[in-house]
Amino acid sequence: MLPYPLERGHLFYPYPTCTECADRELLPTFHDVSVYPKKELPFFILFTAGLCSFTALLALLTHQYPEPMGMIAQSVLNWISMPFQIIRERLEAIWPVNLFQQLSRV
C-alpha cells in the first residue's frame, strides 16, 4: 500500500496524470486503474464543516435581519414543541389535574 503524501513526514509525489491514459491502454480491461492520490474525507470532517457553515450563515442572517429571524426562530420552536404539547394535553385528559392532592389523601 502506498503512503499518503504527507504521512509520517515522508514526501511521496503522486504520479503524473499523463500515465493514467497509458495505463488504461496497456492494462487488461478487467484491471482497475488506480488513480493516486484518492483519499476521501471522513464523515466527521464534512459534518463539522457543514455545521460551522450553517452556524455562520445563521449568525449572518440574524445580524442582518433580526426581526424576521426572530419570527422564524419562534415558529420553528413552536413547530418542534407541538408534539410535546399534544402529549401533555392527552396526559392531562387521562390523569386528573390535582393528582398530588389525591395521592396525599391515600
C-alpha positions as CSV (number, residue, x, y, z in Angstrom):
1,M,0.0,0.0,0.0
2,L,1.3,3.4,-0.9
3,P,1.5,6.0,1.8
4,Y,-0.4,9.3,1.6
5,P,1.7,12.2,0.6
6,L,2.5,13.7,4.0
7,E,2.0,10.7,6.1
8,R,4.8,10.4,8.8
9,G,6.9,13.1,7.2
10,H,7.6,11.1,4.0
11,L,7.3,13.0,0.8
12,F,5.7,10.8,-1.9
13,Y,5.0,12.6,-5.1
14,P,1.9,11.4,-7.0
15,Y,2.1,10.0,-10.4
16,P,1.7,12.5,-13.3
17,T,-1.8,12.5,-14.9
18,C,-0.4,11.5,-18.3
19,T,0.4,7.9,-17.1
20,E,-3.2,7.2,-16.4
21,C,-4.2,7.1,-20.1
22,A,-1.1,4.9,-20.8
23,D,-2.0,2.5,-18.0
24,R,-5.6,2.2,-19.3
25,E,-4.2,1.3,-22.8
26,L,-1.6,-1.2,-21.5
27,L,-3.5,-3.0,-18.7
28,P,-6.3,-5.5,-19.4
29,T,-9.9,-4.3,-19.3
30,F,-10.7,-6.2,-16.1
31,H,-7.9,-4.4,-14.2
32,D,-9.0,-1.3,-12.3
33,V,-6.5,1.6,-12.8
34,S,-5.8,3.2,-9.5
35,V,-5.7,7.0,-9.6
36,Y,-3.3,8.3,-6.9
37,P,-4.0,10.0,-4.6
38,K,-7.6,9.3,-4.0
39,K,-8.4,9.9,-0.3
40,E,-11.9,10.5,0.9
41,L,-12.6,12.9,3.7
42,P,-14.0,11.3,6.9
43,F,-17.7,12.0,7.6
44,F,-16.8,13.9,10.9
45,I,-14.8,16.5,9.0
46,L,-17.6,17.0,6.5
47,F,-20.2,17.2,9.2
48,T,-18.1,19.7,11.2
49,A,-17.6,21.9,8.1
50,G,-21.3,21.8,7.4
51,L,-22.3,22.6,10.9
52,C,-19.8,25.5,11.1
53,S,-21.0,26.9,7.8
54,F,-24.7,26.6,8.9
55,T,-23.9,28.4,12.2
56,A,-22.1,31.2,10.4
57,L,-25.0,31.6,8.0
58,L,-27.5,31.8,10.8
59,A,-25.3,34.4,12.6
60,L,-25.0,36.5,9.5
61,L,-28.8,36.3,8.8
62,T,-29.6,37.1,12.4
63,H,-27.2,40.1,12.3
64,Q,-28.6,41.4,9.0
65,Y,-32.3,40.7,9.6
66,P,-33.0,40.4,13.4
67,E,-36.8,40.8,13.3
68,P,-37.6,38.2,10.6
69,M,-35.1,35.7,12.0
70,G,-36.7,36.1,15.5
71,M,-40.1,35.3,14.0
72,I,-38.6,32.3,12.1
73,A,-36.9,31.0,15.2
74,Q,-40.2,31.4,17.2
75,S,-42.2,29.5,14.6
76,V,-39.6,26.7,14.4
77,L,-39.6,26.3,18.2
78,N,-43.4,26.3,18.2
79,W,-43.4,23.6,15.5
80,I,-40.9,21.5,17.3
81,S,-42.7,21.8,20.7
82,M,-46.1,20.9,19.2
83,P,-45.9,17.1,19.7
84,F,-44.9,17.6,23.3
85,Q,-47.9,19.9,23.9
86,I,-50.2,17.3,22.3
87,I,-48.8,14.6,24.6
88,R,-49.2,16.9,27.6
89,E,-52.8,17.7,26.8
90,R,-53.7,14.0,26.4
91,L,-52.0,13.1,29.6
92,E,-53.9,15.8,31.4
93,A,-57.1,14.5,29.9
94,I,-56.4,11.0,31.3
95,W,-55.0,11.9,34.7
96,P,-56.7,14.3,37.0
97,V,-55.2,17.8,37.4
98,N,-54.9,17.5,41.1
99,L,-53.1,14.2,41.1
100,F,-50.7,15.1,44.0
101,Q,-53.7,16.1,46.2
102,Q,-55.4,12.7,45.6
103,L,-52.2,10.8,46.3
104,S,-51.7,12.7,49.6
105,R,-55.2,11.5,50.7
106,V,-54.2,7.8,50.4
